[in-house]
Amino acid sequence: MSSLRLRPPVVAAPADRSFWLQDVGLGAATAPLQGTEHAEVAIVGGGFCGLWTALRIKALAPETRVTILEADFCGSGASGRNGGQVHTWFAELDLVSAVTGAEEARRLCADTADAITELEQLQRGGSIDMDLRLDGWFWTASSKAQEGAWNKAVALTEAVEPGRFRQLTASEIERRTGSRASYIGVVEAKAGTVQPAKLALGLRKLALERGVVIHERSPVLEVLPGRTCILRTARGELGAEKVVLAANAWLSALPELRRHMYVVGSQVIATAAVPDRLDQIGWRDGASICDSQAQVLYYQRTPQGRVIFGRGSGEVAFGADIHAGFNRSPQHGAGNIRELSRVYPTLRDVPVEYDWSGPIDCVPEHIPVFDQLRGHPNIFFGMGFNGTGIAQTPVAGRILASLVLERKDRWSEGGLVGLSRRSTLPPEPVRYLGAKLVRMAIRRRNDIEIRNEKPGFVIRTISDWKPGRKEKPKN
């Protein structure tokens, strides 16, 4: 039986790490795999998805021997590079419903609300100091074309959980965020921000305390399938009866999965700490803020007074080629700096001290998928978090744990399980060239619409090829 070849990640240089990782000095705390070991369950990937899966397995079956193999160190990938925004799946209720049906979608959205409560309890109980601040998530519009982007999801949510979202006025947005760029929107009250590297560090600590074996700096080069799978690293081998692949964008190395996923970069910057300046403009709390353009802006104020400012859809990967440019953009966040100056013109002189990037595993439905690899009933995977994972990966861990432990429950038998039901993407080079064309059109359309002008027919048509939520045209 042929092996499954994985591509080891291109590890970021220390200066290219995210602000979050540099802030806590996060690094490897466990030894690499050396020699031969055995586990009942091997998990490839020590980010949020892999760590939550390990914790869920140990909660359900404490005697299970679980080993995590992490290529770099826990949290060094997407889990420690994101914007630190925490909100439920209710914002995607329409998208989840399209995959699972309305009833299950409502339950899954409620599960992510429960996950936020779980994070709150972990912090309150002293288990993880993650700087969690549940000051709300603002979903806003900063141009006429963005107005009402939330209408479908909010209407569906209101029917099952009245009051989850509340309308915002321009004056409230300005008072809470210190900016007039966005002038209408909705807020989800029990949502907010977190220091994601601190969360990853805390989950690693919990996993180790509960008996999970973790080998960092141990990239898996190949998996030999069989009743006992063999996972090979540069210096060792791990035998396991079950394998979970939780390596986000790096799963694109497997052709079976690459047919259903694409990889794009997300770019983030962090300014110098200017707490007094932010206080002066009224930006004092830990709310997370997004606008509604296709390449969404997302930002927050840290407790120390830095501005974290991110934007989606940077570099596009050709096939599985996730190169060093995905760690840090050659433009060093120039597009984000430009947008930060537009949203906060009074902060134009504040220096940007950190800029970083990271690859995101995306699927056309924008909702993750879980399953077994075809022909390998003991090799499982979860992918497609589309940049939204802090409140979603605790749910993913439940799904993968039930699959691994062969439990027949709503997690293992739900609508998020099943790759064959998901959309496939064109082969290369059509996919890459098409993605580059759509990305260019979306950027051009965003720039035009932010001025409240109407893009031409060609730009509108090409940008609408982007998979995901389709809003009713407003121009």
Buried (B, 14 or more C-beta within 10 A) or exposed (E): EEEBEBBBBBBBEEEBBBBBBBBBEBBBEBEBBEEEBEBBBBBBBBBBBBBBBBBBBBEBBEEBBBBBBBBBBBBBBBBBBBBBBBBBBBBBBBBBBBBBEBEBBBEBBBBBBBBBEEBBEBBEEEBBEBBBBBBBBBBBBBBBBBBBBBEBBBEBBEEBBEEBBEEBEEEBBBEBBBBBBBBBBBBBBBBBBBBBBBBBBBBBBBBBEBEBBBBBBBBBBEBBBEEEBBBBBEEBBBBBBBBBBBBBBBBBBBEBBBBBBBBBBBBBBBBBBBBEBBEEBEBBBBBBBBBBBBBBBBBBBBEEBBBBBBBBBBBBBBBBBBEEBBBBBEEBBBBBBEBBBBBBEEBEEBEBEBBBBBBBBBBBBBBBBBBBBEEBEBBBBBBBBBBBBBBBBBBBBBBBBBBBBEBEEBBBEBBBBBBEEBEEBEEBEEBBEBBBEBBEBBBBBBBBBBEEEBBEEEBBEBBBEBBBBEBEEBE
